[in-house]
């Protein structure tokens, strides 16, 4: 990881521990870092480049499901959306039901590479 990647990872881990403590409860620091690192790669693979977007994407992985972006309607919306508010607009293009389904149908962290 480059220094900027290390800083981003540290920022995301701090954010998760401070703002989403329930989502990381029971996980070791090493496991939180491992999952956040996987999330950074997945966010970048989805075309996100800005630290704020990547942090939000990784947070959704912890809060909703690690593979939330594989849900058909969420994946379609992510593919259709462009621009700086792409992640924010995602919620306008999807329903609460879509997010609930993503959480229910997750393959879990073991299915993430």
Beta strands, then each sheet from edge to edge (+ up, - down):
end
